[in-house]
């Protein structure tokens, strides 16, 4: 996996010149890395390209130019890049109506611990959630979570040769799954060595 470093970033000036094309490319790239589970939850699978874009946008918005400050941003974002034996995703719980969202974030408490991936009909691998900091409490979950699906060597071999890859959620109030399209499966499998 490529390593995101200070030297792999564009200067703010160069980024501004290329921003529209980069944004267009990343939006197109993300289409093959986004998985809807039901109507209200999306997993955005991160990689070098998506995280590099996030960092560049953050540097642009905050007008960060000092190497030390850039390194701080890199240390916050680079753990979201898969490192060959896992997939990493940002999970968004989306309810447009504010009162419904508040109600559902209470009802869906703990959902971040119930997200799984399955190659063919092998065992489900459950995501490890929010390793950077706790996003939920005993009453409600957060609308955003960071997930890591960790695989051993044997499972990587199985998932790479799988005819069907499914992703789902086992929560009592949101029990749904979806089968990955070939395009999305191919894109995600590129993250695995």
GUDO-834878 format. One record per residue: residue in one letter; x, y, z of N, C-alpha, C in turn. Coordinates in Angstrom, 1 decimal, decimal comma. Layout:
residues N
REC aa    nxx    nyy    nzz   caxx   cayy   cazz    cxx    cyy    czz
REC  A      X      Y      Z      X      Y      Z      X      Y      Z
...
This chain:
residues 193
REC aa    nxx    nyy    nzz   caxx   cayy   cazz    cxx    cyy    czz
REC  X    0,8   -1,2    0,0    0,0    0,0    0,0    0,9    1,2    0,0
REC  X    0,5    2,2   -0,8    1,2    3,5   -0,8    1,1    4,2    0,5
REC  X    2,1    4,9    0,9    2,1    5,6    2,2    1,9    7,1    1,9
REC  X    0,9    7,7    2,6    0,6    9,1    2,4    1,5    9,9    3,3
REC  X    2,4   10,7    2,7    3,4   11,5    3,4    3,3   13,0    3,0
REC  X    4,0   13,8    3,7    4,1   15,2    3,3    4,4   15,4    1,8
REC  X    5,4   14,6    1,4    5,9   14,7    0,0    4,9   14,2   -1,1
REC  X    3,9   13,5   -0,7    2,9   13,0   -1,6    1,7   14,0   -1,8
REC  X    1,8   15,1   -1,0    0,7   16,1   -1,1    1,1   17,3   -2,0
REC  X    0,1   17,9   -2,6    0,4   19,1   -3,4    0,4   20,3   -2,5
REC  X    1,2   21,3   -3,0    1,1   22,6   -2,3   -0,3   23,2   -2,4
REC  X   -0,7   24,1   -1,5   -2,0   24,7   -1,6   -2,3   25,3   -3,0
REC  X   -1,2   26,0   -3,5   -1,3   26,6   -4,8   -1,5   25,6   -5,9
REC  X   -0,7   24,6   -5,9   -0,9   23,5   -7,0   -2,2   22,8   -6,8
REC  X   -2,6   22,5   -5,6   -3,9   21,9   -5,4   -5,0   22,7   -5,9
REC  X   -5,0   24,0   -5,6   -6,1   24,9   -6,1   -6,2   24,8   -7,6
REC  X   -5,1   24,8   -8,3   -5,1   24,8   -9,8   -5,7   23,5  -10,3
REC  X   -5,5   22,4   -9,6   -5,9   21,0  -10,0   -7,2   20,6   -9,4
REC  X   -7,7   21,3   -8,4   -8,8   20,9   -7,5  -10,0   20,3   -8,3
REC  X  -10,5   21,0   -9,2  -11,7   20,6   -9,9  -11,5   19,2  -10,6
REC  X  -10,4   19,0  -11,2  -10,1   17,7  -11,9  -10,0   16,6  -10,8
REC  X   -9,2   16,9   -9,8   -9,0   16,0   -8,7  -10,4   15,6   -8,1
REC  X  -11,2   16,6   -7,8  -12,5   16,3   -7,2  -13,4   15,5   -8,1
REC  X  -13,4   15,8   -9,4  -14,1   14,9  -10,4  -13,6   13,5  -10,4
REC  X  -12,3   13,3  -10,4  -11,7   12,0  -10,4  -12,1   11,2   -9,1
REC  X  -12,0   11,9   -8,0  -12,3   11,2   -6,7  -13,8   10,9   -6,6
REC  X  -14,7   11,7   -7,1  -16,1   11,4   -7,1  -16,4   10,2   -7,9
REC  X  -15,8   10,1   -9,1  -15,9    8,9   -9,9  -15,3    7,7   -9,2
REC  X  -14,2    7,8   -8,6  -13,5    6,7   -7,9  -14,4    6,2   -6,7
REC  X  -15,0    7,1   -6,0  -15,8    6,8   -4,9  -17,1    6,0   -5,2
REC  X  -17,6    6,2   -6,5  -18,8    5,4   -6,9  -18,5    3,9   -6,8
REC  X  -17,3    3,5   -7,0  -16,9    2,1   -7,0  -16,5    1,7   -5,6
REC  X  -16,7    2,5   -4,6  -16,2    2,3   -3,2  -17,3    2,6   -2,2
REC  X  -18,5    2,8   -2,7  -19,6    3,2   -1,8  -20,7    2,1   -1,8
REC  X  -21,1    1,7   -0,6  -22,0    0,6   -0,5  -23,2    1,0    0,4
REC  X  -24,4    1,0   -0,2  -25,6    1,3    0,6  -26,1    0,0    1,2
REC  X  -26,4    0,1    2,5  -27,0   -1,0    3,2  -28,4   -0,5    3,7
REC  X  -29,4   -0,9    2,9  -30,7   -0,3    3,2  -30,8    1,1    2,7
REC  X  -31,7    1,9    3,2  -31,9    3,2    2,7  -31,2    4,3    3,5
REC  X  -30,7    3,9    4,7  -30,1    4,9    5,6  -28,7    4,8    6,0
REC  X  -28,0    3,7    5,6  -26,6    3,6    5,9  -25,8    3,4    4,7
REC  X  -24,7    4,1    4,6  -23,7    4,0    3,5  -22,3    3,7    4,1
REC  X  -21,6    2,8    3,5  -20,2    2,6    3,8  -19,4    3,2    2,7
REC  X  -18,5    4,1    3,0  -17,6    4,7    2,1  -16,2    4,1    2,3
REC  X  -15,8    3,2    1,5  -14,5    2,5    1,7  -13,4    3,4    1,3
REC  X  -12,5    3,6    2,2  -11,4    4,6    2,0  -10,2    3,8    1,4
REC  X   -9,3    4,6    0,7   -8,1    4,2    0,2   -7,1    5,4    0,1
REC  X   -6,0    5,2   -0,4   -5,0    6,2   -0,5   -5,6    7,5   -1,2
REC  X   -6,3    7,2   -2,3   -6,8    8,3   -3,1   -7,9    9,1   -2,4
REC  X   -8,8    8,4   -1,7   -9,9    9,2   -1,0   -9,3    9,9    0,2
REC  X   -8,3    9,3    0,9   -7,8   10,0    2,1   -6,9   11,1    1,7
REC  X   -6,1   10,9    0,6   -5,3   12,1    0,1   -6,2   13,3   -0,2
REC  X   -7,3   13,0   -0,9   -8,2   14,1   -1,2   -8,7   14,7    0,1
REC  X   -9,1   13,9    1,1   -9,6   14,5    2,4   -8,6   15,4    3,0
REC  X   -7,3   14,9    3,0   -6,3   15,7    3,6   -6,1   17,0    2,8
REC  X   -6,0   16,9    1,5   -5,8   18,1    0,7   -6,9   19,1    0,9
REC  X   -8,2   18,6    1,0   -9,3   19,5    1,3   -9,2   20,2    2,7
REC  X   -8,8   19,4    3,7   -8,7   20,0    5,0   -7,6   21,0    5,0
REC  X   -6,4   20,8    4,4   -5,4   21,7    4,3   -5,8   23,0    3,6
REC  X   -6,6   22,9    2,6   -7,1   24,0    1,8   -8,1   24,8    2,7
REC  X   -9,0   24,1    3,3  -10,0   24,8    4,1   -9,4   25,6    5,3
REC  X   -8,5   24,9    6,0   -7,8   25,5    7,2   -6,6   26,3    6,8
REC  X   -6,3   26,4    5,5   -5,1   27,1    5,0   -3,8   26,7    5,8
REC  X   -3,6   25,4    5,9   -2,5   24,8    6,6   -1,3   24,7    5,6
REC  X   -0,2   25,2    6,0    1,0   25,1    5,1    2,3   24,7    5,8
REC  X    2,3   24,9    7,1    3,5   24,5    7,9    3,6   23,0    8,0
REC  X    4,8   22,4    7,7    5,0   21,0    7,7    4,6   20,3    9,0
REC  X    4,8   20,9   10,1    4,4   20,3   11,4    2,9   20,2   11,5
REC  X    2,2   21,2   11,0    0,7   21,2   11,1    0,2   20,2   10,0
REC  X    0,8   20,1    8,9    0,4   19,1    7,9    0,6   17,7    8,4
REC  X    1,8   17,5    9,1    2,0   16,2    9,7    1,0   15,8   10,7
REC  X    0,5   16,8   11,4   -0,6   16,5   12,4   -1,9   16,0   11,7
REC  X   -2,2   16,6   10,5   -3,4   16,2    9,7   -3,1   14,8    9,2
REC  X   -1,9   14,5    8,7   -1,6   13,2    8,2   -1,7   12,1    9,3
REC  X   -1,2   12,4   10,5   -1,3   11,4   11,5   -2,8   11,1   11,9
REC  X   -3,7   12,1   11,7   -5,1   11,9   12,0   -5,8   11,1   10,9
REC  X   -5,4   11,3    9,6   -6,1   10,7    8,5   -5,4    9,4    8,0
REC  X   -4,1    9,2    8,0   -3,5    8,0    7,4   -3,9    6,7    8,1
REC  X   -4,4    6,6    9,3   -4,9    5,4    9,8   -6,1    4,9    9,1
REC  X   -6,7    5,7    8,3   -7,9    5,3    7,6   -7,6    4,7    6,2
REC  X   -6,3    4,6    5,9   -5,9    4,0    4,7   -5,7    2,5    4,9
REC  X   -6,3    1,6    4,2   -6,1    0,1    4,4   -4,6   -0,2    4,2
REC  X   -4,2   -1,2    4,9   -2,8   -1,6    4,8   -2,5   -3,0    4,4
REC  X   -3,3   -3,5    3,5   -3,0   -4,7    2,8   -3,8   -5,9    3,3
REC  X   -4,1   -5,9    4,6   -4,8   -7,1    5,1   -6,2   -6,7    5,8
REC  X   -6,7   -5,5    5,3   -7,9   -5,1    5,8   -8,6   -4,1    4,9
REC  X   -9,9   -3,9    5,1  -10,6   -2,8    4,4  -11,1   -1,8    5,5
REC  X  -11,1   -0,5    5,1  -11,5    0,5    6,1  -12,5    1,4    5,4
REC  X  -13,5    1,7    6,3  -14,7    2,4    5,7  -15,2    3,4    6,7
REC  X  -15,7    4,5    6,2  -16,5    5,5    7,0  -17,9    5,1    6,8
REC  X  -18,6    4,9    8,0  -20,0    4,5    8,0  -20,8    5,8    8,3
REC  X  -21,8    6,1    7,5  -22,7    7,3    7,7  -24,1    6,8    7,9
REC  X  -24,7    7,2    9,0  -26,1    6,9    9,2  -26,9    8,1    8,9
REC  X  -27,8    8,0    7,8  -28,4    9,2    7,2  -29,9    9,1    7,3
REC  X  -30,4   10,0    8,1  -31,8   10,3    8,2  -32,0   11,8    8,0
REC  X  -32,6   12,2    6,9  -32,7   13,7    6,6  -33,5   14,5    7,6
REC  X  -34,5   13,9    8,2  -35,3   14,6    9,2  -34,6   14,6   10,5
REC  X  -34,4   15,7   11,1  -33,6   15,9   12,3  -34,2   15,1   13,5
REC  X  -35,5   15,2   13,7  -36,1   14,5   14,8  -36,1   13,0   14,6
REC  X  -36,3   12,5   13,4  -36,2   11,1   13,1  -34,8   10,6   13,3
REC  X  -33,8   11,4   12,9  -32,4   11,0   13,0  -32,1   10,9   14,5
REC  X  -32,5   11,8   15,4  -32,2   11,7   16,8  -32,8   10,4   17,4
REC  X  -34,1   10,2   17,0  -34,8    9,0   17,5  -34,0    7,7   17,0
REC  X  -33,6    7,7   15,7  -33,0    6,5   15,2  -31,6    6,3   15,8
REC  X  -30,8    7,4   16,0  -29,5    7,2   16,6  -29,6    6,6   18,0
REC  X  -30,7    6,9   18,7  -30,9    6,2   20,0  -31,3    4,7   19,8
REC  X  -32,2    4,5   18,9  -32,7    3,2   18,6  -31,6    2,2   18,1
REC  X  -30,7    2,8   17,3  -29,6    2,1   16,6  -28,3    2,0   17,5
REC  X  -28,4    2,3   18,7  -27,2    2,3   19,6  -26,5    1,0   19,4
REC  X  -25,1    1,0   19,2  -24,3   -0,2   19,1  -24,2   -0,7   17,7
REC  X  -24,9   -0,1   16,7  -24,9   -0,6   15,4  -23,6   -0,8   14,8
REC  X  -22,6    0,1   15,2  -21,3    0,1   14,6  -20,6   -1,2   14,9
REC  X  -21,0   -1,9   15,9  -20,4   -3,2   16,2  -21,0   -4,4   15,6
REC  X  -22,0   -4,1   14,7  -22,8   -5,2   14,1  -22,7   -5,2   12,6
REC  X  -21,6   -4,6   12,0  -21,4   -4,5   10,6  -20,5   -5,6   10,2
REC  X  -20,8   -6,4    9,2  -20,0   -7,5    8,8  -19,8   -7,6    7,2
REC  X  -18,8   -8,4    6,9  -18,6   -8,7    5,4  -18,4  -10,2    5,4
REC  X  -18,9  -10,8    4,3  -18,8  -12,2    4,1  -18,5  -12,6    2,7
REC  X  -17,5  -13,5    2,5  -17,1  -14,0    1,2  -17,8  -15,3    1,0
REC  X  -18,5  -15,4   -0,1  -19,4  -16,6   -0,4  -20,2  -16,9    0,9
REC  X  -20,1  -18,1    1,4  -20,9  -18,4    2,6  -20,0  -18,7    3,8
REC  X  -18,8  -18,1    3,8  -17,9  -18,4    4,9  -18,3  -17,6    6,1
REC  X  -17,4  -17,6    7,1  -17,8  -16,9    8,3  -17,9  -15,4    8,0
REC  X  -18,7  -14,7    8,8  -18,8  -13,2    8,7  -17,7  -12,6    9,5
REC  X  -17,0  -11,6    8,9  -16,0  -10,9    9,6  -16,6   -9,5   10,0
REC  X  -16,7   -9,3   11,3  -17,3   -8,1   11,9  -16,3   -7,0   11,9
REC  X  -16,7   -5,8   11,7  -15,8   -4,7   11,7  -15,4   -4,3   13,1
REC  X  -14,2   -3,8   13,2  -13,8   -3,2   14,5  -14,1   -1,7   14,3
REC  X  -14,8   -1,1   15,3  -15,2    0,3   15,1  -14,5    1,3   15,9
REC  X  -14,3    2,5   15,4  -13,9    3,7   16,1  -12,7    3,5   17,0
REC  X  -11,6    3,1   16,4  -10,4    2,8   17,1   -9,7    4,1   17,6
REC  X  -10,0    5,2   16,9   -9,4    6,5   17,3  -10,0    7,1   18,6
REC  X  -11,4    7,0   18,7  -12,1    7,5   19,9  -13,5    7,0   19,9
REC  X  -14,0    7,0   21,1  -15,4    6,5   21,3  -16,4    7,5   20,7
REC  X  -17,3    7,0   19,8  -18,3    7,9   19,2  -19,7    7,7   19,7
REC  X  -19,9    6,7   20,5  -21,2    6,4   21,0  -21,2    6,5   22,5
REC  X  -22,3    6,5   23,2  -22,4    6,4   24,6  -23,5    5,4   24,9
REC  X  -23,8    5,2   26,2  -24,8    4,2   26,6  -26,2    4,5   26,1
REC  X  -26,5    5,7   25,6  -27,8    6,1   25,2  -28,0    6,2   23,6
REC  X  -26,9    6,5   22,9  -27,1    6,7   21,5  -25,8    6,4   20,7
REC  X  -25,9    6,2   19,4  -24,8    6,0   18,6  -24,5    7,3   17,9
REC  X  -23,4    7,4   17,2  -23,1    8,6   16,4  -23,5    8,4   14,9
REC  X  -23,7    9,5   14,2  -24,1    9,4   12,8  -22,9    9,0   11,9
REC  X  -21,7    9,1   12,5  -20,4    8,7   11,7  -19,6    7,8   12,5
REC  X  -19,1    6,7   11,8  -18,2    5,8   12,5  -17,1    5,4   11,5
REC  X  -16,0    5,0   12,0  -14,9    4,5   11,2  -14,7    3,0   11,5
REC  X  -14,7    2,2   10,4  -14,7    0,8   10,6  -13,4    0,2    9,9
REC  X  -13,0   -0,9   10,5  -11,9   -1,7   10,0  -12,3   -3,2    9,9
REC  X  -12,3   -3,8    8,7  -12,5   -5,2    8,6  -11,2   -5,9    8,4
REC  X  -10,8   -6,6    9,5   -9,5   -7,2    9,5   -9,5   -8,7    9,1
REC  X   -8,6   -9,1    8,2   -8,6  -10,4    7,6   -7,3  -11,1    7,9
REC  X   -7,4  -12,4    8,1   -6,1  -13,2    8,1   -5,8  -13,7    6,6
REC  X   -4,7  -14,3    6,5   -4,2  -14,6    5,1   -5,2  -15,6    4,4
REC  X   -5,7  -16,5    5,2   -6,6  -17,5    4,6   -7,9  -16,8    4,1
REC  X   -8,4  -15,9    4,9   -9,6  -15,2    4,5   -9,4  -14,3    3,3
REC  X   -8,2  -13,7    3,2   -7,9  -12,9    2,0   -7,9  -13,7    0,8
REC  X   -7,3  -14,9    0,8   -7,4  -15,8   -0,3   -8,8  -16,2   -0,7
REC  X   -9,6  -16,4    0,3  -11,0  -16,8    0,1  -11,8  -15,6   -0,5
REC  X  -11,6  -14,4    0,0  -12,4  -13,3   -0,5  -12,0  -12,9   -1,9
REC  X  -10,7  -13,1   -2,2  -10,2  -12,8   -3,5  -10,8  -13,7   -4,6
REC  X  -11,1  -14,9   -4,2  -11,7  -15,9   -5,2  -13,2  -16,1   -5,0
REC  X  -13,8  -15,3   -4,2  -15,2  -15,5   -3,9  -16,1  -15,1   -5,1
REC  X  -17,1  -15,9   -5,3  -18,1  -15,6   -6,3  -19,1  -14,5   -5,9
REC  X  -19,3  -14,4   -4,5  -20,2  -13,4   -4,0  -19,6  -12,9   -2,7
REC  X  -19,7  -11,5   -2,6  -19,3  -10,9   -1,3  -20,4  -10,1   -0,9
REC  X  -20,8  -10,3    0,4  -22,0   -9,5    1,0  -21,5   -8,7    2,1
REC  X  -22,2   -7,6    2,3  -21,9   -6,7    3,5  -23,3   -6,5    4,1
REC  X  -23,3   -6,6    5,5  -24,6   -6,4    6,1  -24,4   -5,9    7,6
REC  X  -25,6   -5,8    8,2  -25,7   -5,3    9,6  -26,6   -6,2   10,3
REC  X  -26,2   -6,6   11,5  -27,0   -7,6   12,3  -27,8   -6,9   13,5
REC  X  -27,9   -5,6   13,4  -28,6   -4,9   14,6  -30,1   -5,3   14,6
REC  X  -30,6   -5,4   15,8  -32,0   -5,8   16,0  -33,0   -4,9   15,2
REC  X  -32,7   -3,6   15,1  -33,6   -2,6   14,5  -33,1   -2,2   13,1
REC  X  -32,1   -2,9   12,6  -31,6   -2,6   11,2  -30,8   -3,8   10,7
REC  X  -31,5   -4,9   10,4  -30,9   -6,1   10,0  -31,1   -6,3    8,4
REC  X  -30,1   -5,8    7,7  -30,1   -5,8    6,3  -28,7   -6,2    5,7
REC  X  -28,7   -6,7    4,5  -27,4   -6,9    3,8  -27,6   -6,7    2,3
REC  X  -26,4   -6,6    1,7  -26,4   -6,3    0,2  -25,2   -7,1   -0,4
REC  X  -25,4   -7,5   -1,6  -24,3   -8,2   -2,3  -23,6   -7,1   -3,1
REC  X  -22,2   -7,2   -3,1  -21,4   -6,2   -3,8  -21,5   -6,5   -5,3
REC  X  -21,6   -5,4   -6,0  -21,5   -5,5   -7,5  -20,1   -5,9   -7,8
REC  X  -19,9   -6,4   -9,1  -18,5   -6,8   -9,5  -17,6   -5,6   -9,5
REC  X  -18,0   -4,4   -9,9  -17,2   -3,2   -9,9  -16,7   -2,8   -8,5
REC  X  -17,6   -2,9   -7,6  -17,3   -2,5   -6,2  -16,4   -3,6   -5,6
REC  X  -16,7   -4,8   -5,8  -15,9   -5,9   -5,2  -14,5   -5,8   -5,8
REC  X  -14,3   -5,6   -7,1  -13,0   -5,5   -7,7  -12,2   -4,3   -7,1
REC  X  -12,9   -3,2   -6,9  -12,2   -2,0   -6,3  -11,7   -2,3   -4,9
REC  X  -12,6   -2,9   -4,1  -12,2   -3,2   -2,7  -11,1   -4,2   -2,6
REC  X  -11,2   -5,2   -3,5  -10,2   -6,3   -3,4   -8,8   -5,8   -3,8
REC  X   -8,7   -4,6   -4,5   -7,4   -4,0   -4,8   -6,7   -3,6   -3,5
REC  X   -7,5   -3,4   -2,4   -6,9   -2,9   -1,2   -6,2   -4,1   -0,4
REC  X   -6,4   -5,3   -0,9   -5,8   -6,5   -0,2   -4,6   -7,0   -1,0
REC  X   -3,5   -7,2   -0,2   -2,3   -7,8   -0,9   -2,5   -9,2   -1,2
